[in-house]
């Protein structure tokens, strides 16, 4: 009788371990996303593509919580028309939610991928609401299949949709960064 109890206990223990491994594998398949609450928490190549450090006239972007121009009216000295909302980073992938001002005030999510040492914008998805958490951002992107009309050219600074940016501490950037692009200090 005691032997049977030991066998049952061992079986339960092995079953629990197998279940824990299955849960860990499921978490890995979903991706281990790290939430970014600021532009500074994004990879440097993604920051460059988003226009961090550019003037509003050149396609700059406001950080989360900063003022941005939500109207169609633009004049010298006005803040950028785009604002960072939230980001998610997982290894060679980044997903960034942006708020875009203007008549068609909207929220968009841009997916970036790193191939080797180069970051590139992959796609843009119009989202229906402002995401407050990473899970909401992932759900809003997954719910928009096929993606609604969202052009990378209207979301990223001029030319960035066609530009690949080398990761830091690597060989020189190919193609070169357009004139006027610079990283925010501390970025």
C-alpha positions as CSV (number, residue, x, y, z in Angstrom):
1,X,0.0,0.0,0.0
2,X,2.8,2.4,0.9
3,X,4.5,1.6,-2.5
4,X,1.3,2.5,-4.4
5,X,1.1,5.8,-2.5
6,X,4.7,6.6,-3.5
7,X,4.0,5.8,-7.2
8,X,0.9,8.0,-7.2
9,X,2.8,10.9,-5.6
10,X,5.6,10.5,-8.1
11,X,3.1,10.5,-11.0
12,X,1.5,13.6,-9.7
13,X,4.9,15.3,-9.3
14,X,5.9,14.4,-12.9
15,X,2.6,15.5,-14.2
16,X,2.9,18.9,-12.5
17,X,6.4,19.4,-13.9
18,X,5.2,18.5,-17.5
19,X,2.4,21.0,-17.1
20,X,4.7,23.7,-15.9
21,X,7.0,23.0,-19.0
22,X,4.0,23.3,-21.3
23,X,3.0,26.6,-19.8
24,X,6.6,27.9,-20.1
25,X,6.7,26.8,-23.8
26,X,3.4,28.6,-24.4
27,X,4.8,31.8,-22.9
28,X,7.9,31.5,-25.2
29,X,5.7,31.1,-28.3
30,X,3.8,34.3,-27.4
31,X,7.0,36.1,-27.0
32,X,8.6,37.7,-24.0
33,X,7.6,41.3,-24.5
34,X,9.0,44.1,-22.4
35,X,6.8,47.2,-22.2
36,X,8.4,50.5,-23.1
37,X,6.9,53.6,-21.4
38,X,9.2,56.1,-23.1
39,X,11.0,56.5,-26.4
40,X,14.3,56.2,-24.6
41,X,13.4,52.5,-23.7
42,X,13.2,51.6,-27.4
43,X,16.2,50.2,-29.4
44,X,18.3,53.1,-30.8
45,X,17.5,52.0,-34.4
46,X,13.8,52.2,-33.8
47,X,14.2,55.7,-32.2
48,X,16.0,56.9,-35.3
49,X,13.3,55.6,-37.6
50,X,10.6,57.3,-35.4
51,X,12.3,60.6,-35.6
52,X,13.6,61.0,-32.1
53,X,15.7,64.2,-31.9
54,X,14.2,65.7,-35.1
55,X,12.5,69.1,-35.0
56,X,8.7,69.0,-35.5
57,X,9.2,70.4,-39.0
58,X,11.4,67.5,-39.9
59,X,9.1,64.8,-38.6
60,X,10.0,64.7,-34.9
61,X,8.0,62.9,-32.3
62,X,6.8,63.8,-28.8
63,X,7.4,61.3,-26.0
64,X,4.6,59.8,-23.9
65,X,2.8,62.5,-22.0
66,X,4.5,65.4,-23.8
67,X,2.6,68.1,-25.7
68,X,1.9,67.4,-29.3
69,X,0.0,69.1,-32.1
70,X,-3.4,67.4,-32.3
71,X,-4.7,69.8,-35.0
72,X,-4.2,70.4,-38.7
73,X,-2.8,73.9,-38.0
74,X,0.9,74.1,-38.2
75,X,3.3,76.9,-37.7
76,X,6.9,77.4,-36.6
77,X,7.4,76.6,-32.9
78,X,4.5,74.1,-32.7
79,X,5.1,70.7,-31.2
80,X,5.3,67.5,-33.3
81,X,2.1,66.0,-34.8
82,X,3.0,62.5,-33.6
83,X,3.3,61.3,-30.0
84,X,4.6,58.0,-28.7
85,X,2.0,56.1,-26.7
86,X,3.4,52.7,-25.8
87,X,6.0,50.3,-27.0
88,X,6.7,46.6,-26.7
89,X,10.2,45.0,-27.4
90,X,11.0,41.3,-27.8
91,X,14.4,40.5,-29.1
92,X,14.4,41.4,-32.8
93,X,10.9,42.8,-32.8
94,X,9.4,46.0,-31.6
95,X,5.8,47.2,-31.7
96,X,5.1,50.9,-31.1
97,X,1.8,52.6,-30.6
98,X,1.6,56.2,-31.9
99,X,-1.0,59.0,-31.7
100,X,-1.3,61.1,-34.8
101,X,-2.9,64.5,-34.7
102,X,-4.9,66.2,-37.4
103,X,-8.4,66.0,-38.9
104,X,-8.2,62.2,-38.8
105,X,-6.8,62.0,-35.3
106,X,-6.0,58.4,-34.8
107,X,-3.9,55.7,-33.1
108,X,-1.5,53.5,-35.1
109,X,0.8,50.6,-34.3
110,X,4.0,50.2,-36.2
111,X,5.9,46.9,-36.2
112,X,9.7,46.9,-36.6
113,X,12.0,44.0,-37.1
114,X,15.7,43.6,-36.8
115,X,17.5,41.6,-39.5
116,X,21.1,41.2,-38.5
117,X,22.1,44.6,-37.2
118,X,19.5,46.6,-39.2
119,X,16.0,47.8,-38.0
120,X,13.3,48.2,-40.5
121,X,9.6,49.1,-40.3
122,X,7.5,46.1,-41.4
123,X,3.9,47.2,-41.2
124,X,1.5,49.7,-39.9
125,X,-2.0,48.9,-38.4
126,X,-4.6,51.5,-37.5
127,X,-5.9,50.8,-34.0
128,X,-9.4,51.7,-32.7
129,X,-8.4,53.0,-29.3
130,X,-5.5,54.2,-27.2
131,X,-3.7,51.2,-25.7
132,X,-2.8,51.6,-22.0
133,X,-1.0,48.3,-21.5
134,X,1.1,46.0,-23.6
135,X,-1.6,43.3,-23.7
136,X,-4.1,45.9,-25.1
137,X,-1.6,46.9,-27.8
138,X,-1.0,43.2,-28.8
139,X,-4.8,42.5,-28.9
140,X,-5.5,45.6,-31.0
141,X,-2.9,44.6,-33.6
142,X,-4.1,41.0,-33.7
143,X,-7.8,42.1,-34.0
144,X,-7.0,44.2,-37.1
145,X,-6.4,41.5,-39.7
146,X,-6.3,42.4,-42.5
147,X,-4.7,45.7,-41.4
148,X,-6.8,48.8,-42.0
149,X,-5.3,51.4,-44.2
150,X,-2.2,52.7,-42.6
151,X,0.8,53.8,-44.6
152,X,4.3,53.8,-43.1
153,X,5.0,56.9,-45.1
154,X,2.3,58.8,-43.2
155,X,3.4,57.6,-39.8
156,X,7.2,57.8,-40.0
157,X,9.3,60.9,-40.8
158,X,10.0,61.6,-44.5
159,X,12.1,58.8,-46.0
160,X,12.2,56.7,-42.8
161,X,9.8,54.1,-44.2
162,X,12.4,53.4,-46.9
163,X,15.4,53.5,-44.6
164,X,17.0,50.7,-42.7
165,X,19.0,51.7,-39.6
166,X,22.0,49.8,-38.3
167,X,22.0,48.8,-34.7
168,X,24.5,50.7,-32.5
169,X,28.1,49.5,-32.0
170,X,28.1,48.0,-35.5
171,X,29.5,48.9,-38.9
172,X,28.5,52.3,-40.3
173,X,24.8,52.7,-41.1
174,X,23.8,51.6,-44.6
175,X,22.1,53.5,-46.2
176,X,23.4,56.7,-44.4
177,X,21.1,58.5,-41.9
178,X,19.3,61.4,-43.7
179,X,20.7,64.8,-42.8
180,X,19.2,66.2,-39.7
181,X,18.5,62.9,-37.9
182,X,20.1,62.7,-34.4
183,X,19.4,60.7,-31.3
184,X,18.0,62.4,-28.3
185,X,20.7,62.8,-25.6
186,X,20.6,59.8,-23.4
187,X,18.7,57.8,-26.0
